[in-house]
Amino acid sequence: MTAQPPKRPPKGRGAAGNPANRFESTQLVADWEQLPPEELQQLEPRPATQFLPDRTQQIIASNDSPDVPFTYSINPYRGCEHGCAYCYARPTHEYLGMSAGLDFETRILVKHDAARLLRRQLAHPRWQGEVLALSGVTDPYQPAERRFRLTRGVLEVCLEFRQGVTIVTKNALVIRDLDLLQALAAQNLVQVRISITTLDAQLARRLEPRTSHPQARLRAIGQLAQAGVPVGAMVAPVIPGLNDEEIPRILEAVAQAGAGHAAWVLLRLPWAVEEIFLQWLKRHAPQRMDRVLAWLRQTREGRLSEHRFGLRMRGSGSLAEHIARTFAVFARRYGLDRPLPPLDTTRFRRVADQHGQRLLFDPEEEHPG
């Protein structure tokens, strides 16, 4: 009898395995035939998280995408232990020679010098205090942040420079830094958005295995609002046939918690994310799989993924329009249709040079020549 791989997926992970890297010509395939059947029956894959140093020398990234509401961003980590099965950022690990699957969740690159690098870049005369997004790809408050405290270090630098910053997270760990957020908010230098995909705790645990409980996220919204920190909510992603019917309940809940704004994003399945999400549906929601895929195709012109600007975030067609109208109606009903107040970029001050040394004068006042 030919030995078969274990049927149980890794516990506490969003991906069931490592799909092929589209940039690699060779692939690693497990040779289960080398294990006797009795060992396979006892085998339960539980890959541990590895933290690898990231030697980058630039911490601020820029983009010119018309679909992204920011130009500059900071990502203290590459990869994300939250393990969300739908995460659009998974393919970024393929650029590192890794997989968008379990590698993305278990091999986290850590930018230990994030605060020092940020201080150096903010001190450069070319930087003019434009708003920074923290972070644009992976969650700045993923579990690794409890250990490494890089996001807190970045916020300390932002406060020192009076640098405006926006934060998006699925983790209630953001409340740990309430002291810094409150100090930034007092100068109109910060906005926080808490992402809530579902209020169903069981669904959240399967779909987003290492994120905070939905109720913990609602409590975080309340604590931020009570502390005077501008806070909004992201219903992201909206997955037709899985969580779209929750939109009214989610908006009511975040409004009651204290959110001042809400936005949404349609499910995206770029590159390897499609395979990972389809495997997730097959394992965790087989009875909904056909409906989810059929409805998703209705919003993507018959496809499961859309790469064109202007359509990636919202989709097209009657179903996408229905989702957009539903969200708009209930956002207006609960007072979530107004944007959060813009940040005050005029407060920015340059307090150190690119070597981290204090300045005796403002470089902008230096005489030419």
Buried (B, 14 or more C-beta within 10 A) or exposed (E): EEEEEBEEBBEEBBBBBBBBBEEEEEEEEEEBEEBEEEEBEEEEBEBEBEBEEBEBEEBBBEEEEEBBEBBBBBBBBBBBBBBBBBBBBBBBBBEBEBBBBBBBBBBBBBBBBBBBBBBBBBBEEEBEBBBBBBBBBBBBBBBBBEEBBBBBBBBBBBBBBBBBBBBBBBBBBBBBBBEBBBBBBEEBBBBBBBBBBBBBEEBBBBBBBBBBEBBBBBBBBBBBBEBEBBBBBBBBBBBBBBBBEBBBEBBBBBBEBBBBBBBBBBBBBBBBBBBBBBBBBEBBBEEBBEEBBEBBBBBBEEEBBBEEEEBBBBBBEEBBEBBBEBBEBBBEEBEBBEEBEEBBBEBBEBBBBEEEEEEEEEEEEEEEE
